[in-house]
Amino acid sequence: MSAQPPGRGPRVRAAVLGATLVELAEGGYAALTIDNVARRAGVHKTTVYRRWPNRERLVAEVLGEHITTDFPIPDTGRLADDLLALAQAFVAWVSSPPGRMIFTAIYSDAARFAEIDDVRRDLFEYGPRRAQQVVVRAVERGELPAGTDPGAVIRTLIAPIYFQLTVVSEPVDDHTAEQAAGIALAAARAGVFQL
């Protein structure tokens, strides 16, 4: 039995994940099939099934890969600027084709599967946890009261953007980012988030 050519596995994986992303963007989760993904990726469907036993696992891997894309964590020396930069980065991401697709998928009928629910949880835990360092630095600089809960500040930053996208289904833009940053900053400075 001959060995697999070097790099073939990563190339096939990239092709399948890319095809899945396109299929999700074009038809959503409900229309996604392994046959269509395989056809678009230029592989046989058994190749897909060998690595991903079902479409839930395949979609979870695609979504997870895009969610863990690291946003740069700003360090401008001013909390107001850092929060605005974070809000703008989040708005830009959720407004991008992959971001829109991810939000659609994690709030579709796919969300009933544990793998997809785990991706949604990661979305709202991983990124905010990384971003908390801007609040920690602001407390250290004396911009915020001691004992300010960094997680609460970041959740408050994201909440208006998330609400506008998912509850009222309106697009988000720079103005949305500015409002979100202003709300989080005012509340944090007022001591609302002190533990």
Residue pairs with C-beta under 8 A, 6 or more apart in sequence:
12 41
12 43
12 47
13 51
15 41
15 42
15 43
16 37
16 38
16 41
16 43
16 47
16 48
16 51
16 52
16 58
17 61
17 62
17 65
18 41
19 37
19 38
19 40
19 41
20 32
20 37
20 58
20 59
20 62
21 62
21 66
21 98
21 101
22 40
23 31
23 32
23 33
23 36
23 37
23 40
24 32
24 59
24 62
24 101
24 104
24 105
25 97
25 98
25 100
25 101
28 104
28 105
28 108
29 59
29 104
29 105
29 108
29 109
29 110
30 108
30 109
32 55
32 59
33 55
34 45
34 48
34 49
34 52
34 55
34 58
35 45
37 48
37 55
37 58
38 44
38 45
38 47
38 48
41 48
48 58
52 58
52 61
56 110
56 113
56 115
56 116
57 115
59 105
59 110
59 115
59 116
60 113
60 115
60 116
60 118
60 119
63 102
63 105
63 106
63 116
63 119
64 119
64 122
66 98
66 99
66 102
67 102
67 119
67 122
67 123
67 126
67 127
68 122
68 126
69 93
70 130
71 86
71 89
71 90
71 93
71 127
71 130
71 131
72 89
73 86
73 130
73 131
73 133
73 134
74 81
74 82
74 85
74 86
74 134
75 82
75 134
75 137
76 82
76 85
77 141
78 143
79 134
79 135
79 137
79 138
79 141
79 143
79 144
79 185
79 188
80 181
80 185
82 134
82 137
82 138
83 134
83 153
83 157
83 181
83 184
83 185
84 177
84 178
84 181
86 131
86 134
86 154
86 157
86 181
87 157
87 158
87 161
87 176
87 177
87 178
87 180
87 181
87 184
88 174
88 177
90 127
90 157
90 158
90 161
90 177
91 161
91 172
91 173
91 174
91 176
91 177
93 99
94 100
94 103
94 161
94 165
94 172
95 171
95 172
95 173
102 123
103 165
103 166
105 116
106 116
106 119
106 120
106 123
107 120
107 166
110 116
111 117
111 120
124 158
128 151
128 154
128 155
128 158
129 151
131 154
131 157
132 150
132 151
132 153
132 154
133 150
135 144
135 148
135 150
135 153
135 154
135 188
136 150
138 144
138 148
138 188
139 145
139 146
139 148
139 150
143 189
144 153
144 188
144 189
145 191
145 194
146 194
147 194
147 195
148 188
148 191
148 193
148 194
148 195
149 193
149 194
149 195
152 192
152 193
153 184
153 187
153 188
153 193
154 184
156 183
156 184
156 187
156 188
156 193
157 180
157 181
157 183
157 184
158 180
159 180
160 176
160 179
160 180
160 183
161 172
161 176
161 177
161 180
164 170
164 171
164 172
164 176
165 171
165 172
187 193
